[in-house]
């Protein structure tokens, strides 16, 4: 991941350098005088055409560069990540939360957008249970300051735990219940989301 980040930063720096060089070159061209090119045909010798000193290929490059510069800087690549938790292990839960924060901070530094979904099912549902979560306070704090991170609880697992324990299974307020955690992961992957199981 770090190597890809360095490559992306190098590519962006190269593109910016090319853009600045081209813009400065265009600014210098504006200050150059136009040259007169007389027509050779006898009927048009009275008229003198004004042509720029640069070639049409260079002019086309300038147009392309200015078009790129005029593009909306808000159109940045969006990154999407699924973090799966299916273990009732506090270390695994904290690792998933650490991964979510590390990814969020990385893309905040690069100015790019990211969305992260932590999807729980099976024994991992304890991560989002209001009555048993060992990371409840941390999730509530993260949710307030990091809206790009969301938490999904498997409805099928919740229903099975309800039957097994013969009581309601409360989910923390920072999480949303989905019909099936596994189906949610499949749907997000089909949309091109990256998938990580801590």
N, C-alpha and C positions, 0 to 999 in steps of 0.2 A: 504494500500500500504506500509506504514512504517513497519507494523508487518511482512509482507512478506519479506521486505528488510532485517530486522533483522534476520529472520529465514534463509534466503539465506546466509547471511554473516556468521552465526553460522555454517551452514553446510559446507561452504567453509573452515572455520577455522579448523573444525574437520578433514576434508579430508587432509588438509595440515599437521596437526599434525601427523596423521597416516602415511602419506608419509615420513615425516622427521624421525619418529621413526623407520620405516622399513628400510630406507636407512642407518641410523646409525647402526642398527642391522646387516645389510648386510656387512657394512664396517668392523665390528668386526669379522664376520665370515670369512672374507678373511684372517685375521691374525691368525686364529686357525689352528693348524697343522692337517694334514690328519692322520687317524688311519689305521693301517694295519689289514686287515681281511683275515686270511688264509682260503683257500678252504678246505673242509673236504674230498673230493673225492681223492683217492690215486693217480690217474693219473694227477691231477692238483695241488698237494701239492707243486710242485716246483714253481708255480706261486703265487704271492701275489697280491691281488687286493687292490687298493687304493680307499677308499670310504670316502666321507665327513662325518663329525661328526653330521650334522643336518639331520632331517628327510626329506623325499621327499615332504611332505605337506608344510613344511616351505619353501623349495626351490621353490615350485610352487607359493607360495604367493609372494616371492621375484621377480619372473619373472613377475607376474602380476603387481606388484608395479613399477618395472622398466619400463614396457611397458606404464603404465599410466604416469610416469614421462617423458617419451620420447615423449608423444603426443604434438602436436603443441599447445602452449599456446594461439595462435590467434584464435583457435576454441572455441569461447565463444558463449553463447546463445544470439541470436539476439532478440530484442524486437521491436514490431511494433505497432504503435498507430494511430488511426484515431480520429481527433477532428472535429466535425461537427459544422458549424455556419450557421444558417438559419434565423437569426434575424438582423435587421438593428439597433442594439443597441450597442453603443460604449462600454458600460460596459461588455456586453457579448463577444464582440470582444477582449477586453483587457484580459478578464478572459481566453479565449482560448489561447492567446499568453502567458499569465503567466503560464498556465498549460504546454504548450509546452516547455518553458524554464526550469520549475521545473523538468520535466521528463528528459530533456536533461542533465541538471547539475547532477541529481542523477546518471544516468548511466555513465557519464564521471568519477564521483568519484569512482564508483565500477569497472571501466575498461571494462564495457560491451557495446555492440553496440545497438543503437536504431535508428529507423526511425520513423518520425512523419509526417503525412499528415494532413494539415488543409484543409478540403473540405467545400466550400461554395456553397449555392444554395438559390433560392428564395430571400427574402429581404437581406439575409446574403451576397449576391454577392457584396453589397456596400462595404464590407470589402476589396475587391480586385479591386474595380473600381478605376481607376486612377483619375477620376474627383470628386469622392464623399467619398473616404475612410478616416475615421477619424484616422486610424492607419497606414496610408501609410508609413510615415517616420520610424515608429518602425519596420514594416515588412521589409523594405529595409535594415535597420541596422542588424536585426536578420538574414536575408538571407546571408549576407556577412560573418558573423562569425559562423553560425550554418548550415552547408550544410545538416545535417541530418533532418532538418525541411523543408518541401516543402509545397507549397500552390496550391490548385486546384480550378478553377472557373468553374461553371456549364455553358456549352455552351447553353443549352436549356433556362436557365434564361437570359443569355446575349441576345439571339435572341428575347425573349419575351419583354425585356426592350427596345431593339432596335425598335420594332414595336410600343410599347406604347409611347416612347419618340420621335420617328421619327428622331433618330440620332445614330451615332456609339457609342457603349459602350466600352470605352477603359479600358483595364485591366492592372494593374501595371506590370512592367517588371519582378518582382520576382515571379509572378504566371504563371501557365500554364492552358490553357483552356482545359477541358475534355468535351466530348459529353454530359454527364449527371452526375451531382454531386451525385444523389441518386444511380445511377448504379455504379459509382466509389466506393462508400461506400460498396455496396453489394459485389462487386468483391473482395475488400480487406478483408471483413469479411469472405468470402468463403475461402480465403487464410490463415485464422487464425489470422488476425489483431484484436487487442482490439479496442473497440469503446467507445468513450466518447462524450457526448453532454454537453458542459459547461452550 
